[in-house]
Amino acid sequence: MTEFARDAAGRGSRFGFILVLAVAIAFAGCAEWRSAKRTLKEPEGDTMYALATVPLRAKPSASAKVKGTLALHEKVIRLHFEKGYALVAVGGGGLEGWVENSKLSRQNPAARAPIAESP
């Protein structure tokens, strides 16, 4: 094997190693990138407000694991509706979970004007 052939083979194997390493790093960071990209942009859906303190569940079921809780009048984005439950994004899309759709309102109950008392 000539010196040129050995040098070219060495460069090729180094290039292949670097390429494989770059692809592995790129795939390892995909989940974080998608998550970061998603939180940078407001999710598309309906703006809704919690009518009560509501458990945020992992699945659209009353027996599903509770991931967190929506506070009274907390603003969320409804992404999907299924079986009487709404998939919502909380805090700009950082946390998602299922809540009972009947516990949500399109109007912010806290923003309602107080009823004036008559004299």
Secondary structure, DSSP 8 states (H G I E B T S, - for coil): --HHHHHHHHHHHHHHHHHHHHHHHHHHTHHHHHHHHHHHS---SEEEEESS-EEEESSSSTTS-EEEEE-TT-EEEEEEEETTEEEEEETTTTEEEEEEGGGEESS-GGGS-------
